[in-house]
Amino acid sequence: MDGLQNARETINRVDREMARLFTERMEAAKEVARYKRAHALQITDAAREEEVIERNSALIEDETLRTYYVSFLRHNIELSKTLQHRMLDGMRVAYSGVEGAFANIAALRAFPDAIAVPYPDFRAAYEAVENCECDCVILPIENSSNGDVGNVMDLAFFGSLHINGIYDVDVIQNLLALPGTRVEDIKEVISHPQALGQCADYIHKKGFLATQVVNTAVAAKRVAESGRHDLAAIASEEAGEKYGLQKLESHINGSNVNTTRFAVFSRAAKTETENDNRFVMLFTVLNEAGSLGRAISIIGEHGFNLRALKSRPNKELAWSYYFYAEGEGNINTPEGQAMLKELHGYCNSLRVIGSFEKEMSL
């Protein structure tokens, strides 16, 4: 019995220590949740979880015990995430449109515990975060078949928020109408300009009149309220379900691959940057021959890959332009800081508005 009693006393002592360490670990998880809320980051970070499991399980020499310890670690991680999800309950995510809009869908997928808050347009949603009404805002920046969302780029250039993540959302456009409507009844379709552009071939083939509205889900709502059987909306299936519309045809976008990239903007820039491999910066160049070409060269000379470079009119100065650039590489390294320092010699203004690990799909 002495051996059994000693074993039980050891277990009791270890359990007391584990209780203390568990509390310490969960308090640290709370800090992680606070950071993620302030910087609009998702709770789940699969790469980080696997790194923790691989590193810590290597501390167990006994192979049999190691398998049990991996299960123990996974359970602890799930408990930490459960606590973090609870702390993110009440987080407010702004988006442009109404329920059923693709931005609404993206917001709920990215932050399932948050409250998605609708605003009438991009600017109102963006300013809701600047004014501390919401914790972050999710806005479209580009569609794979219809190009950039210039108004959002302008907000990024003239505003104060930071991009802490970019997410890809597959967009399936549908023809939605009042129940009992046939495709041949339709004379006019309404939707956001981007959606109309994505479905331009289909609209032309059908001979529909295309009318722009502020949002795809707003289009669905208007059709539902119109009482018209000659009017249809181009929007998501979710919008159709929300407003009681019938799906007449699906996948009417011209490309089989139709993806919209959404950026998450928050007031605070990330401080944990050692694993970052993507960056977004905005700049204007000096009005001198070769300034833009030299700026582009500097980025490559320092080992960074320029994935995208887009120009937009500077609305505060006629016939002047700013540039939106997305690059690969960690801009927070000494090499990245040296690149930025050299760029300042050819730029009137230069601001890094985003640094994150990778682009993710929702």
Disulfide bonds with the S-S distance in Angstrom:
none
